[in-house]
Amino acid sequence: MTDSIKKNSTSSFPSSKDAKIVSRRKAWNGDKTNVEAWREAMPPHAKCAGCNSKKCAIWIRTYYPMSDFMRIFGPMQALLHAKAHGGKLPTYPTKFGEFVFIAEAFACDACKKDAEVAAANHPSWALVEVRSGGKVSGPLIQVAR
C-alpha cells in the first residue's frame, strides 16, 4: 500500500524538466520576464548605492546645462571632468540646449524609494533621468506540460 501512495504522490508533482512557466509574457519566447531582461541590460559595474546589491531595479543619471556647469564648477573642474571621461566633456544635445552628464546611480528594489527621493532633491534646473525596468511580479506559477 505504501508503494502505491508513493507512486501516486510523486507522479502528481511535475519535475523541473517538465514544468512550464505560465505567468510570463511571450517576450523572449517565455525565457525571461521584462524585469529580468532589464536587469541583464544593466552595466556590469552597476551596484545599488544603498546596499551594494547587484540586482539593480532603477538607473538614475544626472545632467546639468552646459552654461550652469561652467558657471558653478568653472573651467578647471570642467577640464578634470573631461579628463575623467576620456578627454571629452560628455555632452548631450536636447531641445533645451546642451547638457553635461554629471553622475549616475543605481538602486535595488529595497532602496528604490530612497533613491527616487534623493534624485528629486536636485536643483530645479538639473535634468534627472530615472530609468526603471518595471515592477517585480509575484512568484512564478509552474504547471506540468
N, C-alpha and C positions, 0 to 999 in steps of 0.2 A: 504494500500500500504506500509506503514512503517513497518508493521508486516512481510511482505514478504521480504523486504530488510534486516531486522534484522535477519530473519531466514536464508536467503541465506548467509549473511556475516559471521554469526557465524559458519555455517556448513563448510565453506571453510577453516577455520583455524583449524589445529589439536590441540587437547588438549594435555597437557603434559603427560597424561597417554597413549595416543595413538601414541605418537611420537617415532620414532626410529632413533637413531644416525647412520648416514651413512658414516661419514668421518673418523671413527675409523677403525683400522685394526681388525682382528678377534682375537687378543690377549685377553686373559681373557674373552672369549665369548662376546666381544664387550662391556664389562662393563667399561673398562677404557683404556686409551692410555698408551703407554710405558712410556711417561713422567710422567703421574700420578702415575704409578706403581713405578717409580724411586723415586718420592718424598715421597711416602708412605714408601719406604725402608730406608729412611734416619733415623739416630739415633734420639731418642726423644729429645736429648739436642741440636740438630742442629739448629743454628740460623745464619743468614747472618752476616759476620764480618763487613760489611759496614752499614747496616740499621736495623739490628736485626729482619728481616723478617723471618717467619717460612717456607716460600716457597723457599727452597734451590734448586739451579739448579746444582751446582758442589760441589765436595768434594775434598779438597786438603790435602794431607798428605806428610810430610817431614821426610826423613830418612837420617842419617849420617852414614858413615862407622865406624865400631867399633874402628879401630885404630885412626881415626881422632877425634872421640868423646872423647876418653881417652886423646889424646894429647891436645885438645882445652879446654875441661872442667875440666879435672883432676879427680882423684878418689873420691874426696869429692862430687863434683857435680854429679858424676855417682851414688853415694850412695843415694843422695837426690832424684835423678830422679827415681831410682829403688823403693825407699820408696813410692813415689807418685803413682807408678803403681803396688801396691800390693806386694812389696818386691822383685820383679824380674825386671831386665832390659828388656824392650820389644824389643827383637832382632828378626830379620827375615833373614834367610839364602837366599842368592841369588848366581848366578853364579859369581858375582864379589866379594864375601866374605860376611861376616856378617854385617848387617846394624841395627842401633838402631833407633827406632821410636822416633821422636822429638816432633812434633806438628801436629795438624790438624786444618783446617779452612773450613768454608762453605761460599758460596756466592749465592745470588739470581740472577735472570736474569738481573736485572738492574746493579748489581755490579760485574757481571761475568768477564767483560773485565778487570777491575781494579785488580781483584784478580788474574787473569792469568798473568798479567804484573808483579805484586808483586811476584808471585811464580817463575817467570822466573829470578828474581834478586838474587836467592840463589847462593851460591858458586858452582862452576862447578863440584865439587866432591860430592855434595849432590844429593840425589835421591828424586825427587819431583814427586809424583803420583797425577794426576788430573783425577778424575772420573766424568764423565758427563753423564747425562741421555738423551741426545738428544735435538733437537730443539723443541721449543714450536710451535705447529701447529697453523694455523689460527682459526677463530671461527668455532664452530661445526655447521653442517647443519642438521636440523631436518625435516623429512617428515612424513606424516601420513602413517600408515601401510596399 
